[in-house]
Amino acid sequence: MYDRFNRPITYLRVSVTDRCNLRCTYCMPAEGVKLLSHKDILSFEEILDVIREAVSLGITKVRITGGEPLVRKGIIPFVEKVATVEGITDFGLTTNGIFLPENAVALAGAGLHRINISLDTLDPEKYRKITRGGDIGKVLTGIEAARAAGLNPVKINCVVRNSSDEPDAVAVRAFCAERGIEARFIHEMSLADGCFTIVENGHGGDCRNCNRLRLTANGMIRPCLFNDIQFSTRELGIREALEMAVGMKPAQGSVSSNGTFNHIGG
């Protein structure tokens, strides 16, 4: 698939839930956000149907996101089914890492290729404050579990306020370098203000070369994170929603007022 700007669309990010076990300060307010009703969230079979159709149209890379994807019951069997879809050459998952210690081996066994883990600081107290209660020890154990399970390359997503030269980011970079792990630095974003930059050591935010679509937890295909355009797979049908999203993909991001990171998938 090519959009109207001749960009090949080969990447589908799939949000399987808007639920998360953390309340990161840059993602949601302390009181949380209004969650989708269970009837509005796509079933795993519905998601699989979207993935299969997307792959038939040229998608080769699939990434599972949330919310936090590992909080959804049945995620391991779902990953196993996605891994059997012919045509997927790059299959990843993004997680906050809290549930990785007990799930890394199962994810690798189910066919997941690689994993991205969020880690914004190595200071346990700062981590608790940023995540409003998270245990960094579980994340660090999860990182080692992912490495041992062969979910490589393991990549660390580190959110920074202004620069990757900030002390916490410098510490994360050194931590990753010591272990042969890739570090990516993501500047804090605002959907409503249209505030985003290209991810350091990554591809997100590079509008000129954007190759991605997003499937939200409630079945919307969004061609751009920073835009309100979306097409319902339930109302339009999967193929129509995918093709319309590709056809309407904007040249670059602007602002979004009708979504939140926890169900769009970041």
DODRENKOL-323554 format. One record per atom (N, C-alpha, C): chain; atom name; y, z, x. Coordinates in steps of 0.02 Angstrom, whole numbers, plus 32768, in hexadecimal, padded with zeros to 4 digits. Layout:
BEGIN
 c  a    Y    Z    X
 A CA    Y    Z    X
...
This chain:
BEGIN
 c  a    Y    Z    X
 A  N 7FC4 8000 802A
 A CA 8000 8000 8000
 A  C 803E 8000 802C
 A  N 806F 7FD8 8018
 A CA 80B0 7FD7 803A
 A  C 80E6 7FE4 8005
 A  N 8118 800C 8018
 A CA 814F 8017 7FEA
 A  C 8182 7FDF 7FF1
 A  N 81B9 7FE3 7FCD
 A CA 81EA 7FAD 7FCC
 A  C 8211 7FA8 800E
 A  N 8208 7FD9 803A
 A CA 8228 7FD8 807C
 A  C 81F6 7FC6 80B2
 A  N 81BC 7FAC 809C
 A CA 8187 7F94 80C8
 A  C 8168 7FCB 80F2
 A  N 8169 8009 80D8
 A CA 8147 8040 80F9
 A  C 80FF 8044 80DF
 A  N 80CD 8046 810A
 A CA 8089 804E 80F2
 A  C 807E 8095 80D9
 A  N 8062 809C 809D
 A CA 8057 80DE 807F
 A  C 800D 80EF 8087
 A  N 7FFE 811D 80B5
 A CA 7FB9 812B 80C7
 A  C 7FA7 8175 80C3
 A  N 7FD5 81A0 80AE
 A CA 7FCE 81E8 80B4
 A  C 7FDA 8209 8070
 A  N 7FAA 8230 8059
 A CA 7FB0 8255 801A
 A  C 7FAA 82A0 8027
 A  N 7FDE 82C5 8015
 A CA 7FDD 830E 8019
 A  C 7FCB 8329 7FD4
 A  N 7F9A 8354 7FD1
 A CA 7F7E 836A 7F91
 A  C 7F87 83B6 7F89
 A  N 7FB1 83CA 7F5A
 A CA 7FBA 8411 7F4B
 A  C 7F86 8425 7F17
 A  N 7F58 8451 7F29
 A CA 7F23 8465 7EFB
 A  C 7F35 84A2 7ED2
 A  N 7F6B 84C4 7EE4
 A CA 7F80 84FF 7EBE
 A  C 7FC9 850F 7ECF
 A  N 7FEB 8530 7EA0
 A CA 802E 8549 7EAF
 A  C 802D 8593 7EBF
 A  N 7FF0 85B1 7EC0
 A CA 7FE9 85F8 7ED0
 A  C 7FEA 8603 7F1B
 A  N 8003 863D 7F30
 A CA 8002 8650 7F77
 A  C 7FFD 869B 7F7D
 A  N 7FDA 86B2 7FB0
 A CA 7FD2 86FA 7FBB
 A  C 800C 8718 7FE2
 A  N 803A 86EE 7FFB
 A CA 8075 8706 801E
 A  C 80B4 86F3 7FF7
 A  N 80EC 8710 800C
 A CA 812D 8702 7FEC
 A  C 8160 86F5 8022
 A  N 8155 86C1 8049
 A CA 8181 86B3 8083
 A  C 81C9 86AA 806D
 A  N 81F6 86C8 8093
 A CA 823C 86CA 807F
 A  C 825B 8685 8077
 A  N 8245 8654 809E
 A CA 8262 8611 809A
 A  C 8240 85E5 8066
 A  N 820C 85FF 8046
 A CA 81E6 85D7 8016
 A  C 81F3 85EC 7FCE
 A  N 81F9 862E 7FC3
 A CA 8203 8646 7F7F
 A  C 8227 8689 7F7F
 A  N 8248 8699 7F47
 A CA 826A 86DA 7F43
 A  C 8237 8713 7F3F
 A  N 824E 8750 7F4C
 A CA 8222 878B 7F4F
 A  C 81FA 8794 7F0E
 A  N 8219 8784 7ED7
 A CA 81F7 878D 7E96
 A  C 81C7 8754 7E87
 A  N 81C4 8723 7EB4
 A CA 8198 86EA 7EA9
 A  C 81BB 86B4 7E7F
 A  N 8195 8683 7E6B
 A CA 81AF 864D 7E41
 A  C 8182 8645 7E04
 A  N 819B 8623 7DD2
 A CA 8172 8618 7D97
 A  C 8137 85EC 7DA9
 A  N 80FB 8604 7D99
 A CA 80BF 85E0 7DAA
 A  C 80A9 85B2 7D71
 A  N 8086 857D 7D84
 A CA 806A 8550 7D52
 A  C 8034 8573 7D2A
 A  N 802C 8560 7CEC
 A CA 7FF4 857B 7CC5
 A  C 7FB4 8559 7CDE
 A  N 7F7C 857B 7CD6
 A CA 7F3D 8560 7CEF
 A  C 7F2B 851D 7CD0
 A  N 7F3E 8513 7C91
 A CA 7F2F 84D4 7C6F
 A  C 7F56 849A 7C8D
 A  N 7F8F 84A9 7CAD
 A CA 7FB8 8474 7CCA
 A  C 7FA1 8460 7D0F
 A  N 7F7B 848B 7D31
 A CA 7F64 847D 7D74
 A  C 7F27 844E 7D71
 A  N 7F27 841A 7D9A
 A CA 7EF0 83EB 7D9A
 A  C 7EAF 840D 7DAD
 A  N 7E79 83F9 7D8D
 A CA 7E36 8410 7DA1
 A  C 7E24 83ED 7DE3
 A  N 7DF3 8408 7E06
 A CA 7DDE 83E8 7E43
 A  C 7DC4 83A1 7E36
 A  N 7DA3 8397 7DFE
 A CA 7D8A 8353 7DEE
 A  C 7DC4 8323 7DE4
 A  N 7DF9 833A 7DC3
 A CA 7E34 830F 7DB9
 A  C 7E53 82FE 7DFD
 A  N 7E57 8330 7E29
 A CA 7E74 8323 7E6B
 A  C 7E49 82F2 7E92
 A  N 7E08 82F9 7E8E
 A CA 7DDB 82CB 7EB0
 A  C 7DE4 8283 7E96
 A  N 7DEE 827D 7E55
 A CA 7DFA 823A 7E39
 A  C 7E39 821B 7E56
 A  N 7E6E 8244 7E5E
 A CA 7EAC 822B 7E7B
 A  C 7EA1 8216 7EC4
 A  N 7E7E 8240 7EE9
 A CA 7E71 8230 7F30
 A  C 7E49 81EF 7F36
 A  N 7E15 81E8 7F0E
 A CA 7DEC 81AC 7F12
 A  C 7E15 816D 7F02
 A  N 7E3E 8172 7ECF
 A CA 7E68 8138 7EBD
 A  C 7E9B 8128 7EF3
 A  N 7EB8 815D 7F0F
 A CA 7EE9 8154 7F44
 A  C 7ECA 8132 7F81
 A  N 7E8E 8148 7F93
 A CA 7E6B 812B 7FCC
 A  C 7E5A 80E2 7FBF
 A  N 7E48 80D2 7F81
 A CA 7E39 808C 7F70
 A  C 7E77 8060 7F77
 A  N 7EB2 807E 7F74
 A CA 7EF1 8059 7F7B
 A  C 7F0C 8058 7FC2
 A  N 7EEA 807B 7FF0
 A CA 7F00 8078 8035
 A  C 7F0E 80BA 8057
 A  N 7F09 80F2 8032
 A CA 7F13 8134 8052
 A  C 7ED8 8142 8081
 A  N 7EE8 8158 80BE
 A CA 7EB4 8168 80EF
 A  C 7EB9 81B1 8107
 A  N 7EF3 81D0 80FB
 A CA 7EFD 8215 8112
 A  C 7F0A 8241 80D5
 A  N 7EE5 8278 80D1
 A CA 7EEC 82A8 8099
 A  C 7EF5 82ED 80B7
 A  N 7F26 8312 809D
 A CA 7F31 8357 80B2
 A  C 7F33 8383 8075
 A  N 7F0C 83B9 8076
 A CA 7F0B 83E9 803F
 A  C 7F3F 841F 804D
 A  N 7F69 842D 801A
 A CA 7F9E 845F 8021
 A  C 7F9F 848B 7FE3
 A  N 7FD3 84B4 7FDE
 A CA 7FDD 84DE 7FA4
 A  C 8027 84E0 7F93
 A  N 8040 851C 7F83
 A CA 8024 855E 7F88
 A  C 7FF8 8569 7FC5
 A  N 7FCA 8597 7FBD
 A CA 7F98 85A4 7FF0
 A  C 7F55 858A 7FD7
 A  N 7F3B 8553 7FF2
 A CA 7EFF 8535 7FD6
 A  C 7EC1 8562 7FD8
 A  N 7EBE 8591 8007
 A CA 7E82 85BA 800C
 A  C 7E7E 85F2 7FD9
 A  N 7EB3 85F9 7FB0
 A CA 7EAF 862A 7F79
 A  C 7E8B 860D 7F3C
 A  N 7E83 85CC 7F3A
 A CA 7E65 85AE 7EFF
 A  C 7E19 85B2 7F02
 A  N 7DFB 85CE 7ECF
 A CA 7DB3 85D6 7ECC
 A  C 7D92 8591 7ECB
 A  N 7D5E 8589 7EF4
 A CA 7D3A 854A 7EF6
 A  C 7D55 8518 7F29
 A  N 7D82 852E 7F55
 A CA 7DA2 8500 7F83
 A  C 7D71 84E2 7FB5
 A  N 7D3F 8508 7FCA
 A CA 7D10 84EE 7FFC
 A  C 7CE5 84B5 7FDE
 A  N 7CC6 84BD 7FA3
 A CA 7CA2 8484 7F86
 A  C 7CD0 8448 7F79
 A  N 7D0E 8455 7F68
 A CA 7D3E 841E 7F5E
 A  C 7D4A 83F8 7F9F
 A  N 7D55 841D 7FD5
 A CA 7D5E 83FD 8016
 A  C 7D22 83D2 8028
 A  N 7CE7 83EC 8019
 A CA 7CA9 83C8 8028
 A  C 7CA7 8385 8003
 A  N 7CBE 8385 7FC4
 A CA 7CBE 8347 7F9D
 A  C 7CF2 8315 7FB7
 A  N 7D2D 832F 7FC9
 A CA 7D61 8303 7FE4
 A  C 7D48 82E2 8025
 A  N 7D25 8309 804D
 A CA 7D0D 82F0 808E
 A  C 7CDC 82B5 8087
 A  N 7CBF 82AE 804C
 A CA 7C8E 8277 8042
 A  C 7CAF 8237 802A
 A  N 7CF0 8239 801B
 A CA 7D14 81FD 8003
 A  C 7D1A 81CB 803C
 A  N 7CFB 8192 8035
 A CA 7CFE 815F 806A
 A  C 7D44 8142 806F
 A  N 7D5B 813C 80AC
 A CA 7D9E 8121 80B8
 A  C 7DCE 8155 80D2
 A  N 7DBE 8196 80CC
 A CA 7DE9 81CA 80E8
 A  C 7DD8 81D2 8131
 A  N 7E08 81C5 815C
 A CA 7DFC 81CB 81A4
 A  C 7E1D 8208 81C2
 A  N 7E49 8228 819C
 A CA 7E6E 8263 81B5
 A  C 7E72 8294 817A
 A  N 7E4E 82CC 8180
 A CA 7E49 82FC 8149
 A  C 7E5C 8341 8162
 A  N 7E95 835A 814B
 A CA 7EAE 839A 8163
 A  C 7EBF 83CA 812B
 A  N 7ED2 8407 813E
 A CA 7EE6 843A 810F
 A  C 7F1B 8465 8130
 A  N 7F4D 8479 8109
 A CA 7F81 84A5 8121
 A  C 7F79 84E9 80FF
 A  N 7F7B 851E 8127
 A CA 7F6F 8562 810E
 A  C 7F9C 8594 8131
 A  N 7FA6 85CE 8111
 A CA 7FCA 8604 8134
 A  C 7F9B 862B 8162
 A  N 7F5B 861E 815E
 A CA 7F2B 863A 818E
 A  C 7F0D 867D 817C
 A  N 7F27 869D 8148
 A CA 7F0F 86E0 8137
 A  C 7EC4 86E0 8126
 A  N 7EAD 86AC 8103
 A CA 7E67 86AA 80EE
 A  C 7E3B 867E 811C
 A  N 7E56 866A 8154
 A CA 7E2F 8640 8182
 A  C 7DF5 8664 81A4
 A  N 7DFC 86A4 81B6
 A CA 7DC4 86C3 81D9
 A  C 7D81 86BC 81B4
 A  N 7D81 86C2 8172
 A CA 7D43 86BE 814C
 A  C 7D35 8678 8132
 A  N 7D62 8648 813E
 A CA 7D59 8605 8121
 A  C 7D56 85CC 8154
 A  N 7D68 85D9 8192
 A CA 7D6D 85A2 81C3
 A  C 7D2A 857F 81CD
 A  N 7CF5 85A4 81D5
 A CA 7CB3 8585 81E1
 A  C 7C9E 855C 81A4
 A  N 7CA9 8577 8168
 A CA 7C97 8553 812B
 A  C 7CBF 8514 8122
 A  N 7D00 8516 8133
 A CA 7D2A 84DB 812D
 A  C 7D13 84A4 815D
 A  N 7D03 84B7 819A
 A CA 7CEA 8486 81CA
 A  C 7CA8 846A 81B3
 A  N 7C7C 8495 8199
 A CA 7C3C 847E 8181
 A  C 7C41 8450 8145
 A  N 7C76 845A 811E
 A CA 7C81 8430 80E2
 A  C 7C9C 83EC 80F4
 A  N 7CB3 83E3 8132
 A CA 7CCA 83A1 8146
 A  C 7D14 839C 8154
 A  N 7D39 83D4 8152
 A CA 7D80 83D1 8163
 A  C 7D87 83BF 81AC
 A  N 7DB7 8393 81BC
 A CA 7DC0 837D 8201
 A  C 7DEA 83AE 822A
 A  N 7E24 83C1 820E
 A CA 7E52 83E9 8236
 A  C 7E7E 8414 8209
 A  N 7EA6 843E 8229
 A CA 7ECB 8470 8202
 A  C 7F0F 847E 8220
 A  N 7F40 848A 81F4
 A CA 7F83 84A1 8208
 A  C 7F8C 84E9 81EE
 A  N 7FA6 8514 8218
 A CA 7FAD 855B 8207
 A  C 7FF5 8570 8211
 A  N 8011 8593 81E0
 A CA 8056 85A9 81E4
 A  C 805B 85E9 820E
 A  N 808A 85E9 823D
 A CA 8096 8624 8267
 A  C 80DD 861F 8282
 A  N 8109 864B 8269
 A CA 8150 8647 8279
 A  C 8166 8679 82AF
 A  N 813B 86A8 82BE
 A CA 814B 86DB 82F0
 A  C 810A 86FB 8307
 A  N 810C 871B 8341
 A CA 80D3 8742 8359
 A  C 80DE 878D 8352
 A  N 8118 879F 8338
 A CA 8129 87E5 832E
 A  C 810D 87FC 82EB
 A  N 80DE 882C 82EB
 A CA 80BE 8842 82AC
 A  C 80F0 8859 8277
 A  N 8123 887F 828C
 A CA 8153 8898 825B
 A  C 817E 885F 823F
 A  N 8194 8832 826A
 A CA 81BB 87F8 8251
 A  C 8190 87CE 8222
 A  N 8150 87C7 8234
 A CA 8123 87A0 8209
 A  C 811E 87C0 81C4
 A  N 8117 8802 81C3
 A CA 8114 8825 8182
 A  C 8153 8819 8159
 A  N 818D 8819 817B
 A CA 81CC 8810 8157
 A  C 81D3 87C8 813E
 A  N 81C3 8798 8169
 A CA 81C9 8751 8155
 A  C 819C 8741 8119
 A  N 815E 875B 811C
 A CA 812C 874B 80E9
 A  C 812A 877E 80B0
 A  N 8153 87B2 80B6
 A CA 8154 87E9 8086
 A  C 810F 8808 807E
 A  N 80F3 881F 80B7
 A CA 80B5 8845 80B4
 A  C 807A 8828 80D7
 A  N 8080 87EE 80F6
 A CA 8047 87CF 8117
 A  C 8030 87F3 8156
 A  N 7FF0 87EC 8166
 A CA 7FD1 880A 81A1
 A  C 7FC6 87D5 81D6
 A  N 7FEE 87D7 820B
 A CA 7FE9 87A3 823E
 A  C 7FA6 87A5 8262
 A  N 7F87 87E0 8263
 A CA 7F45 87E6 8284
 A  C 7F12 87B7 8265
 A  N 7F14 87B0 8223
 A CA 7EE5 8783 8202
 A  C 7EF3 873A 8214
 A  N 7F33 8729 821C
 A CA 7F45 86E5 822E
 A  C 7F2D 86D5 8275
 A  N 7F38 8703 82A3
 A CA 7F23 86F8 82E8
 A  C 7ED7 86F3 82ED
 A  N 7EB3 871C 82C6
 A CA 7E6B 8717 82C4
 A  C 7E56 86D4 82A5
 A  N 7E7B 86BF 8272
 A CA 7E6C 867F 8251
 A  C 7E76 8644 827F
 A  N 7EA9 8647 82AA
 A CA 7EB5 8611 82DA
 A  C 7E79 860A 8309
 A  N 7E62 8642 8322
 A CA 7E28 8640 834F
 A  C 7DE9 8629 832A
 A  N 7DE2 863D 82EC
 A CA 7DA8 8627 82C4
 A  C 7DA9 85DC 82B9
 A  N 7DE5 85C1 82AD
 A CA 7DEB 8579 82A3
 A  C 7DDA 8553 82E3
 A  N 7DF2 856C 831B
 A CA 7DE2 854C 835B
 A  C 7D97 854D 8368
 A  N 7D79 8587 835D
 A CA 7D31 858E 836A
 A  C 7D08 8562 833C
 A  N 7D21 8557 82FF
 A CA 7CFD 852F 82CD
 A  C 7D04 84E4 82DA
 A  N 7D32 84D2 8307
 A CA 7D3B 848B 8317
 A  C 7D6C 8467 82EA
 A  N 7D99 848C 82CA
 A CA 7DCB 846C 829E
 A  C 7E06 8455 82C9
 A  N 7DF9 8426 82F4
 A CA 7E2A 8411 8325
 A  C 7E45 83CB 8317
 A  N 7E84 83BD 8327
 A CA 7EB0 83ED 8348
 A  C 7ECC 8421 8318
 A  N 7ECA 8461 832D
 A CA 7EED 8495 8308
 A  C 7F37 848D 8317
 A  N 7F60 848B 82E2
 A CA 7FA8 8486 82EB
 A  C 7FCA 84C2 82CB
 A  N 7FFE 84DA 82EB
 A CA 8025 8512 82D1
 A  C 8066 84F8 82B5
 A  N 8076 850A 8278
 A CA 80B6 84FA 8259
 A  C 80E3 8536 825E
 A  N 8119 8530 8284
 A CA 8148 8567 828E
 A  C 818B 8555 8270
 A  N 81A0 857C 823E
 A CA 81E1 8570 821F
 A  C 8218 8593 8247
 A  N 824D 856E 8256
 A CA 8286 858A 827C
 A  C 82C5 8585 8252
 A  N 82F3 85B1 8260
 A CA 8333 85B0 823C
 A  C 8360 8578 8256
 A  N 836B 8578 8297
 A CA 839A 8548 82B4
 A  C 837D 851E 82ED
 A  N 8350 853C 8314
 A CA 8339 851A 8350
 A  C 82F5 8534 8366
 A  N 82CF 8508 8387
 A CA 828F 851D 83A3
 A  C 8298 8544 83E4
 A  N 82D7 854E 83F8
 A CA 82E5 8579 8431
 A  C 82F0 85C1 841D
 A  N 82EA 85D0 83DD
 A CA 82EE 8615 83C6
 A  C 82B5 863E 83E4
 A  N 82C0 867F 83F2
 A CA 828D 86A8 8413
 A  C 8248 86A6 83F2
 A  N 8245 86AA 83B1
 A CA 8204 86A9 8390
 A  C 81E1 8666 8399
 A  N 8206 8630 8395
 A CA 81E9 85EE 839F
 A  C 81D2 85E4 83E7
 A  N 81F8 85FD 8416
 A CA 81E5 85F8 845D
 A  C 81A3 861D 8468
 A  N 819C 8657 8449
 A CA 815E 867E 8450
 A  C 8123 865A 8431
 A  N 812E 863A 83F7
 A CA 80F9 8614 83D6
 A  C 80E5 85D8 8402
 A  N 8116 85B7 841F
 A CA 8107 857E 844A
 A  C 80DC 8593 8486
 A  N 80ED 85CC 84A5
 A CA 80C6 85E4 84DE
 A  C 807F 85F7 84C9
 A  N 807A 8618 848F
 A CA 8038 862B 8473
 A  C 800C 85ED 846A
 A  N 8029 85B8 844F
 A CA 8003 857A 8443
 A  C 7FF0 8558 8485
 A  N 8020 8556 84B4
 A CA 8013 8535 84F4
 A  C 7FD9 8557 8519
 A  N 7FD5 8598 8514
 A CA 7FA0 85BD 8536
 A  C 7F5B 85AD 851A
 A  N 7F59 8596 84DB
 A CA 7F1A 858A 84B9
 A  C 7F0C 8540 84AD
 A  N 7F37 8516 84C4
 A CA 7F2D 84CF 84B9
 A  C 7F36 84BB 8470
 A  N 7F62 84DE 844D
 A CA 7F70 84D1 8406
 A  C 7FB3 84AD 8400
 A  N 7FB7 8480 83D1
 A CA 7FF6 845C 83C6
 A  C 8026 8486 839C
 A  N 8065 848A 83B1
 A CA 8098 84AE 838B
 A  C 80C9 847C 836E
 A  N 80D9 8485 832E
 A CA 810A 845B 830C
 A  C 8140 8489 82F0
 A  N 817F 8474 82F6
 A CA 81B6 849E 82E1
 A  C 81DB 847E 82A7
 A  N 81DD 84A3 826F
 A CA 81F8 8489 8231
 A  C 8238 84B0 8220
 A  N 8270 848F 821D
 A CA 82AE 84B1 820C
 A  C 82AD 84C3 81C2
 A  N 82C9 84FD 81B2
 A CA 82CB 8513 816C
 A  C 82E8 84DB 8141
 A  N 82C9 84D1 8107
 A CA 82DE 849C 80DA
 A  C 82F7 84B8 8098
 A  N 831F 8491 8076
 A CA 8336 84A2 8033
 A  C 8331 8464 8007
 A  N 8306 8468 7FD5
 A CA 82FE 842F 7FA8
 A  C 833F 8420 7F82
 A  N 835F 8455 7F69
 A CA 839A 844C 7F3F
 A  C 83D5 8432 7F67
 A  N 83D9 8444 7FA7
 A CA 8412 842E 7FD0
 A  C 8403 83EF 7FF8
 A  N 83C5 83D9 7FF6
 A CA 83B2 839E 801D
 A  C 83B3 83AB 8068
 A  N 83A3 83E8 807B
 A CA 83A7 83FB 80C2
 A  C 8362 83F4 80E2
 A  N 835B 83C3 810E
 A CA 831C 83BA 8133
 A  C 832A 8392 8172
 A  N 82FD 839A 81A3
 A CA 8301 8374 81E2
 A  C 82BB 835D 81F4
 A  N 82B7 8332 8226
 A CA 8276 831C 823E
 A  C 8253 8357 8260
 A  N 8214 8360 8251
 A CA 81EC 8396 826E
 A  C 81E4 8389 82B9
 A  N 81F3 83BC 82E2
 A CA 81EA 83B5 832A
 A  C 81A0 83B3 833B
 A  N 818B 8380 835E
 A CA 8145 8374 8371
 A  C 811B 8362 8334
 A  N 813C 8347 8301
 A CA 8118 8331 82C5
 A  C 813A 82F5 82A7
 A  N 8127 82E3 8269
 A CA 8141 82A7 8249
 A  C 8167 82B6 8208
 A  N 8161 82F2 81ED
 A CA 8183 8302 81AF
 A  C 81CF 82FB 81B6
 A  N 81EF 82E4 8182
 A CA 8237 82DD 8182
 A  C 8251 829C 81A0
 A  N 8223 8273 81B9
 A CA 8236 8232 81D6
 A  C 8234 81FD 819F
 A  N 826A 81F8 817B
 A CA 826C 81CD 813F
 A  C 825E 8184 8150
 A  N 8278 816C 8187
 A CA 8271 8125 8199
 A  C 8228 8110 81A0
 A  N 81FE 8140 81B5
 A CA 81B7 8130 81BF
 A  C 8189 8157 8190
 A  N 81A4 816F 8159
 A CA 817C 8199 812C
 A  C 8143 8170 810C
 A  N 8107 818B 8110
 A CA 80CC 8168 80F6
 A  C 80A8 8190 80C1
 A  N 80CA 81C2 80A2
 A CA 80A6 81F2 8078
 A  C 80B9 81F2 802F
 A  N 8088 8206 8008
 A CA 8091 8218 7FC1
 A  C 8079 8260 7FBA
 A  N 808E 8280 7F83
 A CA 8077 82C4 7F76
 A  C 805B 82C9 7F2F
 A  N 8023 82EB 7F2A
 A CA 8007 82FC 7EE8
 A  C 8014 8346 7EDD
 A  N 803A 8356 7EA9
 A CA 804A 839C 7E9B
 A  C 800F 83BE 7E76
 A  N 8012 8400 7E74
 A CA 7FDC 8426 7E55
 A  C 7FD3 8414 7E0B
 A  N 8009 83FD 7DEB
 A CA 8004 83EB 7DA4
 A  C 7FFF 839F 7D98
 A  N 7FEC 837A 7DCC
 A CA 7FDA 8334 7DC1
 A  C 8010 8301 7DC7
 A  N 8048 8314 7DE5
 A CA 807E 82E4 7DEF
 A  C 8078 82C2 7E33
 A  N 8082 8281 7E35
 A CA 8087 825E 7E75
 A  C 80D1 8259 7E86
 A  N 80E2 8276 7EBF
 A CA 8128 8276 7ED6
 A  C 812C 824B 7F15
 A  N 8157 8219 7F16
 A CA 815D 81EF 7F51
 A  C 8188 820D 7F88
 A  N 81AC 8242 7F78
 A CA 81D9 8261 7FA9
 A  C 81E3 82AA 7F98
 A  N 81DE 82D5 7FCA
 A CA 81E8 831D 7FBF
 A  C 822F 832B 7FA8
 A  N 825F 8308 7FC5
 A CA 82A6 8315 7FB6
 A  C 82C1 82E1 7F84
 A  N 829F 82DD 7F4B
 A CA 82B4 82B1 7F16
 A  C 8291 82C8 7ED6
 A  N 82B0 82BE 7E9C
 A CA 8293 82D4 7E5D
 A  C 8263 82A2 7E3E
 A  N 825B 8268 7E5D
 A CA 822D 8235 7E41
 A  C 81E6 824F 7E42
 A  N 81C3 8249 7E09
 A CA 817D 825C 7E05
 A  C 815C 8237 7DCB
 A  N 811B 822D 7DD1
 A CA 80F5 8208 7D9E
 A  C 80B5 822D 7D8E
 A  N 80A9 8237 7D4E
 A CA 8070 8260 7D38
 A  C 802F 8238 7D38
 A  N 7FFE 8252 7D5D
 A CA 7FBC 8232 7D5E
 A  C 7F99 823A 7D1B
 A  N 7FA8 826F 7CF7
 A CA 7F88 827B 7CB7
 A  C 7FA6 824F 7C80
 A  N 7FE6 8245 7C82
 A CA 8006 821E 7C4D
 A  C 8004 81D3 7C5A
 A  N 800B 81BF 7C97
 A CA 800E 8177 7CA8
 A  C 7FCB 815B 7CBD
 A  N 7F9E 8187 7CD2
 A CA 7F61 8170 7CF3
 A  C 7F6D 8172 7D3E
 A  N 7F36 817C 7D63
 A CA 7F3D 8187 7DAB
 A  C 7F59 814A 7DD0
 A  N 7F3B 8111 7DC5
 A CA 7F50 80D5 7DEA
 A  C 7F99 80C3 7DDB
 A  N 7FAB 80C7 7D9D
 A CA 7FF0 80B6 7D89
 A  C 8021 80E7 7DAA
 A  N 8011 8128 7DAA
 A CA 803D 815A 7DC8
 A  C 8045 814E 7E13
 A  N 800D 813E 7E34
 A CA 8010 8130 7E7C
 A  C 803A 80F2 7E8B
 A  N 802E 80BD 7E66
 A CA 8051 807F 7E73
 A  C 809C 8085 7E63
 A  N 80AC 80AA 7E2E
 A CA 80F3 80B5 7E1E
 A  C 8116 80DE 7E53
 A  N 80F2 8111 7E6D
 A CA 810F 813B 7EA0
 A  C 811D 8113 7EE0
 A  N 80EF 80E8 7EF2
 A CA 80F9 80BE 7F2D
 A  C 8134 808E 7F21
 A  N 8136 8071 7EE6
 A CA 816B 8042 7ED6
 A  C 81B0 8061 7ED2
 A  N 81B4 80A2 7EC3
 A CA 81F4 80C4 7EBB
 A  C 8204 80F2 7EF6
 A  N 81DC 80EF 7F2A
 A CA 81E9 811B 7F63
 A  C 822E 810D 7F80
 A  N 8259 8140 7F86
 A CA 829D 8134 7F9E
 A  C 829F 8128 7FE9
 A  N 82D6 810B 8000
 A CA 82DE 80FE 8048
 A  C 82E0 813E 8070
 A  N 82FC 8172 8052
 A CA 8301 81B2 8074
 A  C 8308 81EB 8042
 A  N 82FC 8227 8059
 A CA 8302 8261 802D
 A  C 834A 8271 801D
 A  N 8354 8293 7FE5
 A CA 8397 82A8 7FD1
 A  C 8393 82F1 7FBC
 A  N 838A 82FE 7F7B
 A CA 8382 8343 7F63
 A  C 834C 8343 7F2D
 A  N 8332 837F 7F20
 A CA 8301 8387 7EE9
 A  C 8311 83C6 7EC3
 A  N 8314 83C0 7E81
 A CA 8323 83FA 7E56
 A  C 82EB 840B 7E26
 A  N 82B4 83E4 7E27
 A CA 8280 83EE 7DF5
 A  C 823D 8404 7E13
 A  N 823F 841E 7E50
 A CA 8200 8435 7E6E
 A  C 820B 846E 7E9E
 A  N 81D5 848E 7EB2
 A CA 81D8 84C4 7EE4
 A  C 81A2 84B6 7F18
 A  N 81AC 84D1 7F53
 A CA 817D 84C4 7F8A
 A  C 8136 84DA 7F79
 A  N 812F 8510 7F52
 A CA 80EC 852B 7F47
 A  C 80BF 84FE 7F1D
 A  N 80DB 84D1 7EF5
 A CA 80AF 84A4 7ED0
 A  C 80B6 845A 7EE3
 A  N 80EC 8449 7F06
 A CA 80F1 8404 7F21
 A  C 80C6 83FD 7F5F
 A  N 80C4 8432 7F87
 A CA 809A 8430 7FC3
 A  C 80C0 842A 8004
 A  N 8102 842F 8003
 A CA 8128 8432 8041
 A  C 8126 83F3 806B
